Structure formats: C-alpha cells, structure tokens
C-alpha cells in the first residue's frame, strides 16, 4: 500500500512542478499588474497576441485616422503606439510635451509585435482605457540666476565688440 502511494505521489509532484513553472513563465495579463513597455519590447514573443495592461503618460498628440486614433504612451522606460477608438482618445485631456505633463492612463489591450494592420510595427490595440490622473501644466518660469547670467554674457559680448570696433577705427582698418 505504501509503495503504491509513493508511485502515485511522484507523478503528481512532477505535474504540479510543471504547472508552477508554466504559470511563472506566462507574462502578466490584463488581470494582473501593468507590464513595463521595456519588458514587453524586450520579450515581444512572450507577449505577442496577448492581452496586457500598460500604464504611463499620454505624450505627443492624438493622430486621428478614418477608423481610429493613434496615441503614444510613455511609462518612463520606453514608449509605444496605442491604437484606439476616437471616443476613447477624446477622453484624454492633456498630452505631454515641453509645457505639459500628460494624463496618466492605463490601457488594456492586445499587444502585437508586428501588427499586420499597421505596417508591421509593434503596437497595442486598446480594449479598455482608464484615466488615472489628469495632466498638468509645467511651471515655465526661468530662475533669476539664469536670467542674470544671460544678461551678463550679452553685456560682456557687447563690450568686447565695442572695444574691437573702436580699435579697428583708430588703426584705420
């Protein structure tokens, strides 16, 4: 009886170990935590055709097409294009640029390592968009030290030019 128990326990242990290894090798899906864009791009074959979730800043601008919209999202590690419905893109209020920090968004969709619909480039087709935080305007004022330094450099250049012009005039050139 004990020998039979050991014989059936071993295959079950092997199967359980196999299932744990298989589970650990599967990329994080939409139901899990967001995937970093760098990780996704460095392991494209593991994520290709899978539903994933990414979170980051909407950057650039919305590029509207006849049947959808392109937006770009950056998570700080990298950026990727997201294909979405125009209605979803219209919900994004601020896109990041030099003067603005864009809305922080979470996109759940299918990742394609070489999308046949969009020229073979990697992209994500959005199924669900969540606005996490609204974008803001960045402070654009210059520190007084920079202004004074610029005035000093321009003044020094003007003085040197006047000295040079005076010297050339006095020597008759």
C-alpha positions as a Python dict, from the first residue, in 0.01 Angstrom:
ca = {
    (1, 'X'): (0, 0, 0),
    (2, 'X'): (279, 243, 89),
    (3, 'X'): (464, 158, -235),
    (4, 'X'): (152, 240, -443),
    (5, 'X'): (113, 571, -258),
    (6, 'X'): (474, 668, -339),
    (7, 'X'): (428, 575, -705),
    (8, 'X'): (120, 794, -748),
    (9, 'X'): (266, 1079, -544),
    (10, 'X'): (571, 1121, -768),
    (11, 'X'): (382, 1188, -1095),
    (12, 'X'): (152, 1430, -916),
    (13, 'X'): (454, 1617, -779),
    (14, 'X'): (611, 1632, -1127),
    (15, 'X'): (287, 1759, -1279),
    (16, 'X'): (248, 2023, -1009),
    (17, 'X'): (609, 2140, -1059),
    (18, 'X'): (549, 2160, -1433),
    (19, 'X'): (232, 2364, -1383),
    (20, 'X'): (409, 2603, -1144),
    (21, 'X'): (692, 2657, -1394),
    (22, 'X'): (442, 2709, -1675),
    (23, 'X'): (241, 2956, -1463),
    (24, 'X'): (557, 3152, -1369),
    (25, 'X'): (665, 3181, -1735),
    (26, 'X'): (335, 3329, -1856),
    (27, 'X'): (352, 3710, -1891),
    (28, 'X'): (136, 3928, -1669),
    (29, 'X'): (-204, 3956, -1827),
    (30, 'X'): (-463, 4229, -1815),
    (31, 'X'): (-593, 4093, -1489),
    (32, 'X'): (-250, 4140, -1325),
    (33, 'X'): (-20, 4432, -1272),
    (34, 'X'): (80, 4655, -1562),
    (35, 'X'): (370, 4540, -1778),
    (36, 'X'): (662, 4778, -1836),
    (37, 'X'): (692, 4879, -2200),
    (38, 'X'): (1064, 4794, -2200),
    (39, 'X'): (992, 4444, -2070),
    (40, 'X'): (724, 4399, -2333),
    (41, 'X'): (951, 4516, -2617),
    (42, 'X'): (1246, 4309, -2494),
    (43, 'X'): (1028, 3994, -2474),
    (44, 'X'): (795, 4050, -2769),
    (45, 'X'): (740, 3683, -2849),
    (46, 'X'): (618, 3616, -2493),
    (47, 'X'): (360, 3897, -2512),
    (48, 'X'): (264, 3878, -2882),
    (49, 'X'): (-112, 3838, -2928),
    (50, 'X'): (-178, 3854, -2553),
    (51, 'X'): (-398, 4099, -2367),
    (52, 'X'): (-174, 4314, -2149),
    (53, 'X'): (-203, 4627, -1936),
    (54, 'X'): (33, 4924, -1950),
    (55, 'X'): (26, 5247, -1752),
    (56, 'X'): (201, 5569, -1844),
    (57, 'X'): (181, 5929, -1963),
    (58, 'X'): (-5, 6015, -2284),
    (59, 'X'): (255, 6203, -2491),
    (60, 'X'): (268, 6391, -2821),
    (61, 'X'): (-73, 6431, -2977),
    (62, 'X'): (-365, 6225, -3098),
    (63, 'X'): (-327, 6124, -3464),
    (64, 'X'): (-680, 6068, -3592),
    (65, 'X'): (-744, 5831, -3882),
    (66, 'X'): (-1068, 5729, -4053),
    (67, 'X'): (-1142, 5433, -3827),
    (68, 'X'): (-947, 5513, -3511),
    (69, 'X'): (-673, 5712, -3342),
    (70, 'X'): (-304, 5672, -3260),
    (71, 'X'): (-170, 5794, -2930),
    (72, 'X'): (167, 5732, -2770),
    (73, 'X'): (220, 5633, -2410),
    (74, 'X'): (545, 5650, -2212),
    (75, 'X'): (598, 5470, -1884),
    (76, 'X'): (944, 5619, -1824),
    (77, 'X'): (1121, 5310, -1956),
    (78, 'X'): (1005, 5342, -2318),
    (79, 'X'): (711, 5447, -2534),
    (80, 'X'): (472, 5260, -2765),
    (81, 'X'): (188, 5343, -3001),
    (82, 'X'): (-167, 5263, -2895),
    (83, 'X'): (-445, 5217, -3150),
    (84, 'X'): (-785, 5312, -3005),
    (85, 'X'): (-1133, 5434, -3086),
    (86, 'X'): (-1171, 5808, -3140),
    (87, 'X'): (-1416, 5827, -2848),
    (88, 'X'): (-1154, 5682, -2612),
    (89, 'X'): (-885, 5918, -2739),
    (90, 'X'): (-1125, 6210, -2688),
    (91, 'X'): (-1131, 6131, -2315),
    (92, 'X'): (-762, 6217, -2285),
    (93, 'X'): (-746, 6581, -2181),
    (94, 'X'): (-374, 6665, -2184),
    (95, 'X'): (-90, 6517, -2387),
    (96, 'X'): (263, 6552, -2256),
    (97, 'X'): (500, 6797, -2425),
    (98, 'X'): (755, 7056, -2314),
    (99, 'X'): (492, 7267, -2138),
    (100, 'X'): (262, 6992, -2008),
    (101, 'X'): (268, 6665, -1820),
    (102, 'X'): (16, 6443, -1997),
    (103, 'X'): (-269, 6247, -1844),
    (104, 'X'): (-161, 5925, -1674),
    (105, 'X'): (-358, 5648, -1841),
    (106, 'X'): (-393, 5272, -1809),
    (107, 'X'): (-453, 5085, -2132),
    (108, 'X'): (-562, 4724, -2152),
    (109, 'X'): (-540, 4574, -2497),
    (110, 'X'): (-379, 4321, -2727),
    (111, 'X'): (-6, 4360, -2798),
    (112, 'X'): (119, 4285, -3148),
    (113, 'X'): (494, 4254, -3201),
    (114, 'X'): (450, 4313, -3577),
    (115, 'X'): (98, 4436, -3639),
    (116, 'X'): (-12, 4339, -3991),
    (117, 'X'): (-278, 4615, -3989),
    (118, 'X'): (-30, 4892, -3911),
    (119, 'X'): (282, 4837, -4119),
    (120, 'X'): (443, 4561, -3915),
    (121, 'X'): (534, 4782, -3619),
    (122, 'X'): (477, 4682, -3255),
    (123, 'X'): (162, 4833, -3109),
    (124, 'X'): (-123, 4777, -2867),
    (125, 'X'): (-489, 4769, -2974),
    (126, 'X'): (-681, 4926, -2688),
    (127, 'X'): (-980, 4740, -2544),
    (128, 'X'): (-1014, 4950, -2228),
    (129, 'X'): (-883, 5294, -2130),
    (130, 'X'): (-874, 5435, -1778),
    (131, 'X'): (-765, 5790, -1697),
    (132, 'X'): (-568, 5759, -1372),
    (133, 'X'): (-459, 6123, -1325),
    (134, 'X'): (-528, 6438, -1520),
    (135, 'X'): (-232, 6612, -1684),
    (136, 'X'): (-98, 6946, -1568),
    (137, 'X'): (85, 7247, -1700),
    (138, 'X'): (454, 7256, -1614),
    (139, 'X'): (599, 7562, -1447),
    (140, 'X'): (768, 7759, -1723),
    (141, 'X'): (937, 8042, -1532),
    (142, 'X'): (1313, 8087, -1557),
    (143, 'X'): (1521, 8108, -1241),
    (144, 'X'): (1663, 8457, -1176),
    (145, 'X'): (2018, 8314, -1182),
    (146, 'X'): (1978, 8208, -1544),
    (147, 'X'): (1837, 8546, -1644),
    (148, 'X'): (2125, 8733, -1473),
    (149, 'X'): (2383, 8501, -1631),
    (150, 'X'): (2237, 8561, -1979),
    (151, 'X'): (2234, 8940, -1924),
    (152, 'X'): (2598, 8925, -1806),
    (153, 'X'): (2714, 8722, -2108),
    (154, 'X'): (2534, 8951, -2355),
    (155, 'X'): (2679, 9259, -2181),
    (156, 'X'): (3033, 9117, -2193),
    (157, 'X'): (2993, 9032, -2564),
    (158, 'X'): (2867, 9385, -2637),
    (159, 'X'): (3160, 9545, -2451),
    (160, 'X'): (3411, 9325, -2635),
    (161, 'X'): (3250, 9415, -2967),
    (162, 'X'): (3265, 9789, -2890),
    (163, 'X'): (3634, 9763, -2786),
    (164, 'X'): (3714, 9572, -3104),
    (165, 'X'): (3524, 9823, -3321),
    (166, 'X'): (3699, 10118, -3151),
    (167, 'X'): (4043, 9958, -3202),
    (168, 'X'): (3975, 9892, -3573),
    (169, 'X'): (3853, 10252, -3620),
    (170, 'X'): (4162, 10403, -3456),
    (171, 'X'): (4402, 10195, -3669),
    (172, 'X'): (4220, 10291, -3985),
    (173, 'X'): (4104, 9949, -4099),
}
